Amino acid sequence: MYFYKFAKGLLSIIFRIIYRIEIKGHENIPEKGRVILCSNHISMLDPIIIGISIRRPISFMAKKELFKNPFFAKLLKALTAFPVDREGSDLTAIRNSINVLKEERILGIFPEGTRTKKMDIESAKAGVSLIAYKGKAPVIPVFIETNYRLFSNINVYIGKQIIVDDLFDKKPKTEDHKEVSKYILKSIYSLKNNRGK
């Protein structure tokens, strides 16, 4: 965790020099306890922006391809990230996610599973809802608005908690989790229009 704090401090200085970062809704992040942050995904820089925008450490789920390089894999693990196979149901990634939540930490997930410039509702992964349900964790939607050009604005909108349990009236099936994940994705993109409200 010391390396995480060091890296966060260094990157925060660098990124606040080359970008104008504004964060809205920071009060929606609890000071302690398990939480899942779900954000839109437009660039490989997104985890850095979210990481320096949130006071608490975040363990991100990252595509397994990033871990193929031994040096990069070691770096990502030092930053508490862990791999996920985006092509199918990755039980190990789900277990790792739930373990993060059991330790009362923050888990970071990109529900669309890949970078995209606009919302594709069908790309929402059912696993997001499943992890929140199994991990008994609230979901907090986050929307990043930027083009990542040097010295441009980066707006980070943080929404209010979504309690997944409240969205089910019976034990959920896979299709139910898919629908709730779609709801979470819609909540993320609605932050842009509502400016984080």
C-alpha positions in Angstrom: 0.0 0.0 0.0 3.0 2.3 0.5 3.8 2.0 -3.2 0.2 2.8 -4.1 0.3 6.0 -2.0 3.6 7.0 -3.5 2.4 6.4 -7.1 -0.9 8.2 -6.4 0.9 11.3 -5.0 3.4 11.4 -7.9 0.7 11.0 -10.6 -1.6 13.5 -8.9 1.1 16.1 -9.2 1.8 15.3 -12.8 -1.8 15.1 -13.9 -2.9 18.2 -12.2 -0.2 20.1 -14.1 -1.2 18.8 -17.5 -4.9 18.7 -16.9 -7.5 20.8 -15.1 -9.3 18.3 -13.0 -12.6 19.0 -11.3 -14.4 16.5 -9.1 -18.1 16.7 -8.2 -19.9 14.5 -5.7 -16.9 13.5 -3.6 -19.2 13.5 -0.6 -20.9 10.4 -2.1 -17.8 8.3 -1.3 -18.0 6.8 2.2 -14.9 7.3 4.4 -14.8 3.5 5.1 -16.5 0.3 4.2 -16.9 -1.8 1.1 -17.9 0.0 -2.1 -17.8 -0.7 -5.9 -17.0 2.2 -8.1 -18.4 1.8 -11.7 -17.2 4.2 -14.3 -17.4 4.8 -18.1 -14.2 3.9 -19.9 -12.8 6.1 -22.6 -9.1 5.8 -22.1 -6.3 3.8 -20.4 -5.8 6.9 -18.3 -9.2 6.5 -16.6 -8.0 4.4 -13.7 -5.4 7.0 -12.9 -7.9 9.8 -13.0 -10.3 8.0 -10.7 -7.4 6.9 -8.5 -6.2 10.5 -7.9 -9.8 11.8 -7.6 -10.7 9.4 -4.7 -9.0 9.7 -1.3 -9.2 6.0 -0.5 -7.2 3.3 -2.4 -9.0 1.5 -5.2 -8.4 -2.0 -6.4 -9.2 -2.1 -10.1 -10.2 -5.1 -12.2 -8.0 -5.0 -15.3 -8.0 -7.0 -18.5 -5.7 -10.0 -18.3 -3.7 -8.9 -21.4 -2.1 -6.2 -19.4 -0.5 -8.8 -17.1 1.3 -10.6 -19.9 4.4 -8.4 -19.5 6.1 -9.5 -16.2 7.3 -6.0 -15.3 3.9 -4.4 -16.0 2.1 -7.3 -14.1 4.3 -6.7 -11.0 3.5 -3.0 -11.2 -0.2 -3.5 -11.5 -0.2 -5.9 -8.6 1.7 -3.4 -6.5 -1.2 -1.0 -7.3 -3.6 -3.7 -6.0 -5.1 -4.3 -9.5 -5.9 -7.9 -10.6 -6.7 -9.6 -13.9 -10.0 -10.5 -15.5 -10.8 -12.5 -18.6 -13.3 -10.3 -20.6 -14.2 -13.1 -23.0 -16.1 -15.3 -20.5 -17.1 -15.9 -17.0 -13.9 -15.5 -14.9 -14.6 -17.1 -11.5 -11.2 -16.2 -10.2 -11.7 -12.5 -10.9 -15.1 -12.7 -9.2 -13.6 -14.3 -6.1 -10.8 -11.7 -6.1 -13.4 -8.9 -6.3 -15.4 -10.3 -3.4 -12.3 -10.7 -1.3 -11.5 -7.0 -1.9 -15.0 -6.2 -0.6 -14.7 -8.5 2.4 -11.7 -6.5 3.4 -13.9 -3.4 3.4 -12.0 -1.8 0.5 -13.0 -0.1 -2.7 -13.3 -2.1 -5.9 -13.1 -0.4 -9.3 -14.9 -1.8 -12.3 -15.6 -0.6 -15.8 -19.0 -2.2 -16.6 -18.6 -2.1 -20.3 -15.4 -4.2 -20.1 -13.6 -2.1 -22.8 -13.0 1.4 -23.9 -15.9 3.1 -25.7 -16.8 6.7 -26.6 -20.6 6.3 -26.0 -22.9 4.1 -24.1 -23.7 0.7 -25.5 -26.3 -0.6 -23.1 -25.9 -4.2 -24.3 -22.2 -4.2 -23.4 -23.1 -4.0 -19.6 -21.6 -7.1 -17.9 -23.9 -9.2 -15.6 -20.9 -9.8 -13.4 -21.0 -6.2 -12.1 -24.4 -6.8 -10.5 -23.4 -10.3 -9.4 -20.3 -9.0 -7.5 -22.3 -6.3 -5.8 -25.0 -8.8 -4.8 -22.6 -11.5 -3.6 -20.2 -8.9 -2.0 -23.0 -7.1 -0.3 -21.6 -3.8 -1.5 -23.2 -0.6 -2.7 -22.4 0.6 -6.2 -21.3 4.2 -6.9 -21.6 5.4 -10.5 -18.8 7.6 -11.8 -18.7 9.5 -15.1 -15.5 10.9 -16.6 -15.9 13.7 -19.1 -12.8 14.7 -21.1 -11.0 14.4 -24.4 -7.6 13.9 -22.6 -6.0 16.6 -24.7 -3.1 18.3 -22.9 -4.2 21.1 -20.6 -7.9 20.3 -21.2 -10.6 19.9 -18.6 -11.4 16.6 -16.9 -14.7 16.5 -15.1 -15.3 13.6 -12.7 -18.9 13.2 -11.6 -19.5 10.9 -8.7 -23.1 9.8 -8.2 -25.1 8.5 -5.2 -25.0 4.9 -4.0 -27.1 2.2 -5.7 -28.1 -0.6 -3.4 -28.3 -3.6 -5.7 -30.3 -5.8 -3.2 -33.1 -3.2 -3.4 -33.5 -3.9 -7.1 -34.4 -7.5 -6.7 -37.7 -8.9 -5.3 -36.5 -12.5 -5.4 -33.2 -14.5 -5.8 -31.7 -13.1 -9.0 -30.8 -15.1 -12.1 -28.2 -14.3 -14.7 -30.7 -12.3 -16.8 -31.7 -10.3 -13.7 -28.1 -9.4 -13.0 -27.8 -8.4 -16.7 -30.7 -6.0 -16.3 -29.3 -4.5 -13.1 -25.9 -4.0 -14.8 -27.7 -2.1 -17.6 -29.4 0.0 -14.9 -26.0 0.8 -13.4 -24.6 1.7 -16.8 -27.5 4.0 -17.5 -26.9 5.6 -14.1 -23.2 6.3 -15.0 -24.1 8.1 -18.2 -27.0 10.0 -16.7 -24.4 11.8 -14.5 -23.2 13.7 -17.5 -26.6 15.2 -18.2 -27.3 15.9 -14.6 -23.8 17.1 -13.9 -23.2 14.7 -11.1 -26.5 15.3 -9.3 
